[in-house]
């Protein structure tokens, strides 16, 4: 074995160790973000409260059957099924806020009581596609939420067009939404109803 070959093997090992450290650090950061918001359940409760506040301000005749508790249950379901993280919840909240702002700028109201569920599934799907390298196919999500895949595909395209394909969340935007979510007051009724979840 030559000296160069020996260096290549060593460098390859060092790179593998570095990649492992980075992956562990990324996992620690995710846990740190959840912990900074009071733990995973509390973080999801705060994210849900922020999402409901955004929807309440922007959907005409907002149906109050869509509650923070419903959104918390959705987030916990996503977490248990596909490991949806608090960080991804924050990105989703930022994307929802942008979606609403773009609608308002255009004088449009594409979001209505009868399509909030579809929009939330699209928001989840698009968030995952933005944050992850590998995501389940749309048909998986359609099956999970009892939707037709074709409807989900069309809804995703419509969502992306309304967003002008502006999906990248800059670091300062992430920390801004983090702070807004951190300041959300969580209803005690919601806290108590999801403690066993």
N, C-alpha and C positions, 0 to 999 in steps of 0.2 A: 504494500500500500504506500502510495506516495504521500508526501506532506500535504499536498493540495487536497487529495481525497480525504485525508484525515480531518482537515479543516472543514470540508464540506459536511462530513458526517456530524462533526461537533456543532457547526452552525445550524444545521437542520434540527438538532436536539434542542439547542438554545431557542430557536424560533418556536418549536412546539411548546416549550415551557412558558415562553412569553405569551403565546396565544391562550394557553390555559389560564395564566394569571389574569389576562384581560377579561376572559369570559367570567371568571370568578368575581372580578371587580365589577363587571356589569351586573351580575346577580346581586352583589352587595349593594350597589346603587339603587336597584329596584326595591330591595328590602328597606333601604334607608329612606327612600321617598315615601313608601307606605308607612314606615315608622314615624316619619316627620308629620304625617297627617293623623297620627294616633293609632296606627295599626291598619291592617288590610280592610277589615270590616268597616271601621270608622271612616277610612279613606273612601271606600265605595259609597258610604252613606253621604259623605260630603260631596262627592262627584255627582251622585244622584240628585241631591238638593240643588246643585248648580244647574244641572241639565233641566230639571223641572222649572227652575226660575227662568232659564232662557226660553223654554217652550211657552211658559205662561205669558211672558212679555210679547211673544211674537206670533202666536197662533190665535187667530180670531176665534172668539167663542171657545176658548180652551176647555176641553173636557176634563173635569177634575177627577175622573176615574183614573187618569194617568197620574200616579202619585210617586213621591220619592221612594216609597216602599216597593212599588212595581219595578222601578228602575234599579233599585238595590238588588232585588231578586234576579233581574236580568243579568246584572254585572256578576253576581255570585255564581249564577248558572254558567256564564261565559268563562269565569275563572276556573270552575271545577271541570268544565268540559274541554276547554282549549287553552287553559292557563292564561287567560286574559289578565294582564297586569294592571296595577294602579297607574303606572306610567302610560300605558296604552289608553286607560280611561281618561287621563288628562289630555292626551293628544286628541281623543275623540271629542272631548268637551271643547277644545280649541277649534276643531274642524266644524262642529255644530255651530259655534258662535260665528265663525266666518260665513258659513252657509246662510245663516239668518241675516247677517250684515249685507251680504251680496244681494239677497232677496229684497231687503229694505231699500238699498241703493237703487235698485231697478224698479221699485214700486210694485213688486210682485209678491204674491203670497202663495207659493207652491206648497207650503206645508200646512196641512189641515188635520183636523181630528181623525179623519178616516185614513190618513196615510202616515201617521206618526210611527206606527209599528214597523212598516216597511222601511221608512227612513232610518229608524234606529238599527235595523238589520244591515242596511246599506252602509251606514256610518261605521258600524262594527267591522264589516268586511273591508271597507276602504281604509280604515285605521290599521287593520292588521296587514293589509297589502303595503301600506306606507312604512310600517314599523318592522316587519319581519321579512326574512329572505324566502321562507316557505310558508304558504297559506293553503288551507284546504280549498277545494274547488267550490264555486258558487253553488253547485248542486248539493253539497254537504250542508251549507247554510240554509238553502231552500228546504231541504228535508227536515232539518232541526227545528225550523220555525213554520212548518206546514205551509210552504209557499210553492208556487210554480217557479221553476228555475228561470223560465223565460221572463216572468214578471220581475224577478230579482235582477236579472241581467239588464233589462230595460230601465229599471229604477236606478241601478248603479250608473249607467251611462247618463241618465238625466241628472243625477246628483253631481257627477263629475263635470258635466257641461255647465250646470248652474254655479259650480265652484270655479269655473274657468280653469279647471285642472290645477288649481293652486292648493296643493296638499302639503308642501314642505312646512314643517313647524320649526321655525328658528329657535335657538336656545333661549333668547330673551322672551319670546312668546310663550314657550313652555313654562318658564319660571313665573311669568305674569299670571298664567292660568293656574299654576300651582298656588300662588299667593291668594288668588281669588277663591279657589276651592278651600284653601286652609282657613279662610275667613268665614266660610259658610257655617251658619248655625244649623245644627242637626236637631230636628224635632225629636223629643224624648220618646214619643210613640213609635217613630221609625227605629230608633236605637233599640228599644225593647223588643220590637217585633222581629228583628233580624239577629238577635243575640244567639239564638239556637240554630240559625241557618248555617 
